[in-house]
Amino acid sequence: MNILHLTFSARGESSESQRLSRKIVEMLFQRNPKAELLVRRLGDGALPHVDADYAFMQHSNNAGPYGKGSSAMSDQLIAELERADVVVIGTPMHNLSVPSSLKAWIDHVVRARRTFTMATSGKKGMLHDRPMYIAVASGGRFSGTNAHQPDFLTPYLKAVLASIGLNNLLFFSVEGTGARAESVELARRVADQALTSHFNSLELQHASENLD
């Protein structure tokens, strides 16, 4: 198994989204000790935005060979995504949606004639589906009965990743990180319990399939 772990928090190791996404990776390794891991920490803004060469390539059927400008980075990021059997994303929610660093990665991997084609019904994904674990941290609460802010991150990621063929998205979140310390600790426990429940259900499913 190949695991691709992407993190997008500017807070790095101290971020809640990175902590939660690391826990997902640990649980994946418990089930697959021989898995290979590639980690990309992109929250520092080091990933460049797409440039003019990339834009020209997107809008031309005769753009010439790839590998110029930011299209070279795009090729690399897409290749990493294609090799991965499982993708783990750790991201904060910024201003109700994805941070700019995650949007930059999306712009590199959602690419015409490379990861999607156009059909009469819209974009048609060219990648095969695989599990996408998405760990989200938010200063406010955006889900459940105590939600007090809208959520544009979840529906956006579902739509944009589906456009390249990735539909198996599994969301876990730590919400209310701007609250008191005891509230944050409770949110962590809730998220960890949800993860444990998910992976336990996978084990039960695997055991049942073996019995069959």
C-alpha positions as CSV (number, residue, x, y, z in Angstrom):
1,M,0.0,0.0,0.0
2,N,1.2,3.5,-0.8
3,I,0.0,6.3,1.4
4,L,0.1,10.0,0.4
5,H,-0.1,12.3,3.4
6,L,-0.7,16.0,2.5
7,T,-0.9,18.7,5.2
8,F,-1.9,22.4,4.6
9,S,-1.7,24.2,7.9
10,A,0.6,27.1,8.4
11,R,0.9,26.0,12.0
12,G,2.8,22.9,11.0
13,E,3.3,20.2,13.7
14,S,1.3,22.1,16.3
15,S,-1.9,22.2,14.2
16,E,-5.0,20.2,15.0
17,S,-5.5,19.1,11.4
18,Q,-2.0,17.7,11.3
19,R,-2.4,15.9,14.6
20,L,-5.7,14.3,13.4
21,S,-4.3,13.4,10.0
22,R,-1.2,11.8,11.6
23,K,-3.5,9.7,13.7
24,I,-5.2,8.5,10.5
25,V,-1.9,7.6,9.0
26,E,-0.9,5.7,12.2
27,M,-4.2,3.7,12.0
28,L,-3.5,2.9,8.4
29,F,-0.1,1.6,9.3
30,Q,-1.6,-0.6,12.1
31,R,-3.6,-2.3,9.4
32,N,-0.8,-2.3,6.8
33,P,2.6,-2.3,8.6
34,K,4.5,-2.6,5.3
35,A,2.9,0.4,3.7
36,E,5.0,3.1,2.1
37,L,4.5,6.7,3.1
38,L,5.1,10.0,1.2
39,V,4.6,13.2,3.2
40,R,4.1,16.6,1.7
41,R,3.8,19.5,4.1
42,L,2.4,22.4,2.0
43,G,1.0,24.8,4.6
44,D,4.0,27.2,4.4
45,G,3.0,28.5,1.0
46,A,6.0,27.0,-0.8
47,L,3.8,25.4,-3.5
48,P,3.7,27.9,-6.3
49,H,0.5,28.9,-8.0
50,V,-0.1,27.8,-11.6
51,D,1.6,30.1,-14.1
52,A,1.0,31.3,-17.7
53,D,2.5,28.2,-19.3
54,Y,0.1,26.0,-17.3
55,A,-2.9,28.2,-18.2
56,F,-2.0,28.1,-21.9
57,M,-1.7,24.3,-21.7
58,Q,-5.1,24.1,-20.1
59,H,-6.7,26.0,-22.9
60,S,-4.9,24.6,-25.9
61,N,-5.0,21.2,-27.6
62,N,-1.6,22.0,-29.2
63,A,0.3,23.3,-26.2
64,G,3.4,21.2,-26.9
65,P,5.3,19.0,-24.4
66,Y,4.6,19.2,-20.7
67,G,7.2,20.0,-18.2
68,K,7.5,23.8,-18.5
69,G,6.9,26.2,-15.7
70,S,4.4,25.1,-13.0
71,S,3.3,22.3,-15.3
72,A,6.4,20.4,-14.2
73,M,5.2,20.6,-10.6
74,S,1.7,19.6,-11.7
75,D,3.1,16.5,-13.4
76,Q,4.9,15.5,-10.2
77,L,1.9,16.1,-7.9
78,I,-0.4,14.2,-10.2
79,A,2.1,11.3,-10.4
80,E,2.2,11.2,-6.6
81,L,-1.6,11.1,-6.5
82,E,-1.8,8.4,-9.1
83,R,0.6,6.2,-7.2
84,A,-1.2,6.5,-3.9
85,D,-3.6,3.7,-2.8
86,V,-4.8,6.0,0.0
87,V,-4.6,9.8,0.4
88,V,-4.7,11.5,3.8
89,I,-5.3,15.3,3.8
90,G,-4.9,17.5,6.9
91,T,-6.3,20.9,6.4
92,P,-7.7,23.9,8.4
93,M,-10.8,25.6,7.4
94,H,-10.0,29.2,6.4
95,N,-12.8,31.7,6.1
96,L,-15.4,28.9,5.8
97,S,-13.5,27.1,3.0
98,V,-10.2,25.6,2.0
99,P,-6.9,27.4,2.7
100,S,-5.1,28.9,-0.3
101,S,-2.3,26.3,-0.1
102,L,-4.8,23.5,-0.6
103,K,-6.5,25.4,-3.4
104,A,-3.1,25.7,-5.1
105,W,-2.6,21.9,-4.9
106,I,-6.1,21.3,-6.3
107,D,-5.3,23.7,-9.2
108,H,-2.2,21.6,-10.0
109,V,-3.9,18.2,-9.9
110,V,-7.3,19.1,-11.5
111,R,-6.0,19.4,-15.0
112,A,-7.7,19.2,-18.4
113,R,-6.8,16.2,-20.6
114,R,-4.6,14.9,-17.7
115,T,-7.0,14.1,-14.8
116,F,-10.3,15.0,-16.4
117,T,-11.9,15.3,-19.9
118,M,-14.9,17.3,-20.9
119,A,-18.1,15.6,-21.8
120,T,-21.5,17.1,-22.6
121,S,-22.5,16.5,-19.0
122,G,-19.4,18.3,-17.7
123,K,-16.0,17.1,-16.4
124,K,-15.3,13.4,-16.5
125,G,-12.7,12.1,-14.1
126,M,-9.7,10.1,-15.5
127,L,-8.3,8.9,-12.1
128,H,-9.4,5.6,-10.5
129,D,-11.1,6.1,-7.2
130,R,-9.4,5.5,-3.8
131,P,-10.0,6.3,-0.2
132,M,-9.4,10.0,0.6
133,Y,-9.3,10.7,4.4
134,I,-9.7,14.4,5.1
135,A,-8.9,15.7,8.6
136,V,-10.4,19.2,9.1
137,A,-9.7,21.6,11.9
138,S,-11.9,24.7,12.4
139,G,-11.9,27.5,14.9
140,G,-15.7,27.5,14.9
141,R,-18.3,24.7,14.7
142,F,-19.7,24.0,11.2
143,S,-21.5,20.7,11.7
144,G,-24.2,19.2,14.0
145,T,-26.7,21.0,16.2
146,N,-24.2,23.4,17.6
147,A,-23.0,24.7,14.2
148,H,-22.7,28.5,14.0
149,Q,-21.0,29.0,10.7
150,P,-21.5,27.7,7.2
151,D,-19.3,25.0,5.6
152,F,-18.1,25.6,2.0
153,L,-15.1,23.3,2.5
154,T,-16.8,19.9,2.5
155,P,-19.1,20.4,-0.5
156,Y,-16.3,22.1,-2.5
157,L,-13.9,19.2,-1.9
158,K,-16.6,16.6,-2.8
159,A,-17.4,18.4,-6.1
160,V,-13.8,19.2,-7.2
161,L,-12.3,15.9,-6.4
162,A,-15.3,14.0,-8.0
163,S,-14.5,15.9,-11.2
164,I,-11.2,13.9,-11.5
165,G,-12.7,10.6,-10.4
166,L,-12.2,10.7,-6.6
167,N,-15.5,10.1,-4.8
168,N,-14.6,8.0,-1.7
169,L,-14.1,10.9,0.7
170,L,-14.1,10.3,4.4
171,F,-14.3,13.5,6.6
172,F,-13.2,13.7,10.2
173,S,-13.0,17.0,12.1
174,V,-11.9,18.8,15.2
175,E,-14.2,21.8,15.5
176,G,-14.2,24.8,17.9
177,T,-10.5,25.0,18.3
178,G,-10.9,28.7,19.1
179,A,-12.8,27.7,22.3
180,R,-11.5,27.0,25.8
181,A,-8.9,24.3,26.3
182,E,-11.4,21.8,27.8
183,S,-13.7,22.2,24.8
184,V,-10.8,21.6,22.4
185,E,-9.8,18.5,24.3
186,L,-13.4,17.2,24.1
187,A,-13.4,17.9,20.3
188,R,-10.2,15.9,20.0
189,R,-11.7,12.9,21.9
190,V,-14.9,13.0,19.7
191,A,-12.7,13.0,16.5
192,D,-10.5,10.2,17.8
193,Q,-13.6,8.1,18.8
194,A,-15.0,8.6,15.3
195,L,-11.7,7.4,13.8
196,T,-11.5,4.4,16.1
197,S,-15.1,3.5,15.2
198,H,-14.4,3.8,11.5
199,F,-11.3,1.5,11.5
200,N,-13.0,-1.0,13.8
201,S,-15.8,-1.3,11.3
202,L,-13.3,-1.9,8.6
203,E,-11.7,-4.7,10.6
204,L,-15.2,-6.3,11.1
205,Q,-15.9,-6.0,7.4
206,H,-12.6,-7.6,6.6
207,A,-13.2,-10.4,9.0
208,S,-16.6,-11.0,7.6
209,E,-15.3,-11.1,4.0
210,N,-12.7,-13.7,5.0
211,L,-15.4,-15.9,6.6
212,D,-17.4,-15.7,3.4
